[in-house]
Amino acid sequence: MRTRRRQDLAVNPLFTRPGEATSVDRFAIPAGEMLPETAYQIIHDEVMLDGNARLNLATFVGTYMDTQAAQLYAETLDKNMIDKDEYPRTAEIEDRCWKMLARLWHAEDPTGTIGTSTIGSSEACMLGGLALKRRWQHARRAAGKPTDSPNLVMSSGVQVVWEKFCNYWEVEPRYVPITEEHQVLDGHDLAGYVDENTIGVVAVLGVTYTGMYEPVAAVSAALDEIQKASGHDVPIHVDGASGAMVAPFLQPELVWDFRVDRVASISTSGHKYGLVFPGIGWVVWRDRDALPDDLVFSVSYLGGDMPTLALNFSRPGAQVLLQYYTFLRLGMDGYRRVQQACQDVARHLADGIASMQAFDLWNDGSDIPVFAWRQRAGHTENWDLYHLQDRLRTKGWLVPAYPMPDDLSDVTVQRIVVRNGLSHDLAEELLDDIRDEVAFLDGLDGPMPRQRRRSAFHH
Ligand SMILES: *Cc1c(COP(=O)(O)O)cnc(C)c1O
């Protein structure tokens, strides 16, 4: 929190009109009105310092849509998704979208699935996790067994939403540590974590730290063995925040989705590789048995009832329409080409970085178009990846460095997320800038001052 700031925000005299205040209190709602032009300018100017979204290689979230999408957005930003009665077409389109996803993810019977849009993957994961917990509770109660200590098994590299889920809904998190040999949750040693109180296992398709896929089929096979030995039948939720919108196009032969019987539900962020502006996620359950009825509420819909399940009540409907727009506009071929272009850029960048003396790749962007690298052992004591992150920031690039999760938290990596909009041309500029900054750092006579480790903003 910055405390040096003056209480008052001075308004540029160019913007104010006669009689308007020339300063406003920074932390109190002004007593009177101001002209819309003035208010607009104040905010427009302040967010100018936010940085250029296109050069933000830290985020997975969409920063670009075409003009028609922007027009549709402007036309529909007044729609509230919960008003299904008032906006029946928007409600219908929401339905179509998750049914399209159910099909994309190979649901055996797409008409028997159930799903919903959400505000993002976080809400979608919470709903997926809640369904796992409720199913487990029902089964335990039916068997006359206690329900007081549920646990959820996942890798230590899960996104922060799973820590939140466990904290908010009182489920014990059981983290399988990642190691040099087991860089993702791969089924290894799973029997040591799973027991009769396990509500499910989370497999991440596109781990946030590195972009790597967790092998869902291998995790499922390990759970088959566990079931044979112990009788525990443990379902999987796939957190496909990024990967569920990449794998169907770039790795169609990879079996990770509803083709794996144990996969009960899948979530994704429409606003990541679904290519929509921030504010949209999706979750789909394999069938109605996977989503206990008592989690579903009804809202009135054209005089009838419509099932809903969500943590929010009101939320924007426009993003749902934008998702439908991208599905129509791109089709399977378009998505394939967009994701392939991102992957080509990611692979090219990874090759460039691999060719530099200073670095070793952690992975190469061949899962989702995301990859990470570390400093080569013995390269130098003078600087680390945090210094490189800061040097790149002076050129406008946001390329985060951060520690890996347990048990590898002594390893620092740096990561690039290639999104639609990072062209080959920009990628070349970035490689040049990385080479220049590494040459600068390597040319230092002594060590750079030690950096304060920031919290990992890839979360
Ligand atoms: C981004 C991400 C989330 C959270 O998604 P939001 O859409 O930002 O809420 C969850 N899990 C994984 C693996 C992610 O990459």
The ligand as an ORCA input file, in Angstrom:
! r2SCAN-3c Opt
* xyz 0 1
  C      -6.140    -19.454    -14.322
  C      -6.347    -20.756    -13.670
  C      -7.372    -20.918    -12.711
  C      -8.257    -19.771    -12.266
  O      -8.967    -19.322    -13.364
  P      -9.729    -17.918    -13.436
  O     -10.457    -18.040    -14.720
  O      -8.647    -16.890    -13.455
  O     -10.606    -17.812    -12.248
  C      -7.550    -22.169    -12.170
  N      -6.772    -23.196    -12.512
  C      -5.770    -23.091    -13.417
  C      -4.949    -24.289    -13.781
  C      -5.522    -21.851    -14.024
  O      -4.545    -21.731    -14.928
*
